[in-house]
Amino acid sequence: MGRPITSLERECDTPERALGAVITQLRVKREWSYQHVAHRVGCDESYMNGMEHGKRNPSFRVLQAIAHLHGLELSRLLALGEQKYKRCLKKGKAAGASRRSAKAR
């Protein structure tokens, strides 16, 4: 079913990528492969991989199954994705501001 990993970074510059990054973090924390999670929630492995990268739009049923698998309410899973996206935006704005001020010097 695939080899579990211990750390993995995902982009979070869009809401879809941020939610995918949260799903990846939850999976990696349990040392599960994305293939294992896909099997447990009843979706195709490529669909799960695309979801984690923010390239696939997960269905309500799959999101609910992922939340349940991790012992979360669906609303909590979505809130974690939203929080991650907001943090990413703040970091991006801060990084952009420091680059602009460095160019001005």
C-alpha angles and dihedrals in degrees: 000000000000134000119284118231132210102220138012133168122214130189115256104184094116129043090247093052092045092054089046090051090053091050089050092049092051091049095046091048088061091042092239125147118235086243090059092051092046090053093047094049094041104246136118118274093235090051090053092047091049090048092053090052093047092246098111127057106228119223121240090249093054094046090050091050092049092050091047092048089056094043094250135128111245089241090057092051091051092046091053089053092049092048091050091050092051091049090049091051091051091050091048093050091047091049091047092050093051091049091050093049091048090053091050092057 
